[in-house]
Amino acid sequence: MAEISTKPYLIRALYEWCADSGYTPQLLVAVDERTRVPPGFVKDGQIVLNISAGATRNLTLDNDWIQFSARFGGVSHEISIPVDRVAAIFARENGQGLHFEVGETPPADQTPPPSDEPPVPPRGKPTLKVVK
C-alpha cells in the first residue's frame, strides 16, 4: 500500500488554525501546466493566494486538489491547485506557517477534475456533418 502524504492534512490544519485565530490563510503555489490560476498574477512561476472564507467561494481542500472560486481584478476565476504544487501555507499577518518541498510534475495524464463552468463554444461559422 502506498504511503499517504501528510501534506494535505497539514494544509487543512493550518487553514483552520488561521481561521480560528482571525488570521488570513495564504498559499504559496509553484505554478505548472496543471495549476489553474489567472496567468497575469503569476510572478517567477509562483503565486500567493488568499484562501480565507471572505476571499473564496466553494473552497475545497481535498487530499489531491485545492479548488475554489475567487475574484482577481473584479473578474471571477475558478482556481484548481494540485496539492503537490503547494510550496507553503502561512498567516499573512505574522508569517507563521509551514513550507513544503514541491514535487516533480507528474505525467500529463493527471488533469484537474472537471469544473462546473460551461464549456467555451467554438468560434467561427457553425458546420454540420452527415453521419450514416
VOMARKOL-270201 format. One line per 5 residues: number of its first residue (from 1); for each residue x, y, z of C-alpha. Coordinates in steps of 0.5 Angstrom, whole numbers, padded with zeros to 4 digits. Example, Ala and Ser with C-alpha at 12.3 -4.5 7.8 and 13.67 -1.06 7.14 Angstrom:
% residues 2
1> 0025:-0009:0016; 0027:-0002:0014
This chain:
% residues 132
1> 0000:0000:0000; 0003:0007:-0002; 0004:0012:0004; -0001:0017:0005; 0002:0024:0005
6> 0001:0029:0011; 0002:0035:0007; -0006:0036:0005; -0007:0034:0013; -0002:0040:0015
11> -0005:0045:0010; -0012:0044:0013; -0010:0044:0020; -0006:0051:0019; -0012:0053:0015
16> -0017:0052:0021; -0011:0055:0026; -0011:0061:0022; -0019:0062:0021; -0019:0061:0029
21> -0014:0066:0030; -0017:0071:0026; -0011:0071:0021; -0011:0071:0014; -0009:0064:0011
26> -0005:0065:0005; -0002:0059:0000; 0005:0060:-0004; 0004:0056:-0010; 0009:0054:-0015
31> 0005:0054:-0022; 0006:0049:-0027; 0001:0047:-0033; -0004:0043:-0028; -0005:0049:-0024
36> -0011:0053:-0026; -0010:0060:-0024; -0010:0067:-0027; -0003:0068:-0031; -0003:0075:-0030
41> -0002:0074:-0023; 0004:0069:-0023; 0011:0072:-0022; 0017:0068:-0023; 0013:0062:-0023
46> 0009:0063:-0017; 0003:0066:-0014; 0001:0068:-0007; -0007:0066:-0006; -0011:0069:0000
51> -0016:0063:0002; -0020:0066:0007; -0027:0065:0007; -0028:0072:0005; -0024:0072:-0001
56> -0026:0065:-0004; -0033:0061:-0005; -0034:0054:-0005; -0027:0052:-0002; -0025:0045:-0002
61> -0018:0043:0001; -0018:0035:-0001; -0012:0031:-0001; -0010:0032:-0008; -0013:0038:-0010
66> -0015:0045:-0007; -0021:0048:-0011; -0025:0055:-0010; -0027:0061:-0014; -0024:0068:-0013
71> -0024:0075:-0016; -0018:0078:-0019; -0019:0085:-0021; -0026:0084:-0020; -0027:0078:-0025
76> -0029:0071:-0022; -0024:0065:-0024; -0024:0058:-0022; -0018:0056:-0019; -0015:0049:-0018
81> -0009:0047:-0015; -0005:0040:-0014; -0003:0040:-0007; 0004:0037:-0009; 0005:0044:-0012
86> 0003:0048:-0005; 0010:0051:-0003; 0007:0054:0003; 0001:0056:0008; 0002:0061:0012
91> -0002:0067:0016; -0001:0074:0012; -0001:0078:0019; 0005:0074:0022; 0008:0070:0017
96> 0007:0063:0021; 0006:0057:0018; 0009:0051:0014; 0014:0051:0008; 0014:0045:0004
101> 0018:0041:-0002; 0015:0042:-0009; 0015:0035:-0012; 0016:0034:-0019; 0011:0035:-0024
106> 0007:0028:-0025; 0005:0026:-0032; 0001:0030:-0036; -0005:0025:-0036; -0007:0027:-0029
111> -0011:0033:-0031; -0015:0037:-0026; -0022:0035:-0024; -0028:0038:-0028; -0030:0044:-0027
116> -0038:0047:-0026; -0036:0052:-0031; -0040:0051:-0038; -0035:0049:-0044; -0033:0055:-0048
121> -0037:0055:-0055; -0032:0054:-0061; -0031:0061:-0065; -0033:0061:-0073; -0038:0059:-0077
126> -0042:0053:-0075; -0042:0047:-0079; -0046:0040:-0080; -0043:0033:-0081; -0047:0028:-0084
131> -0046:0021:-0080; -0049:0015:-0083
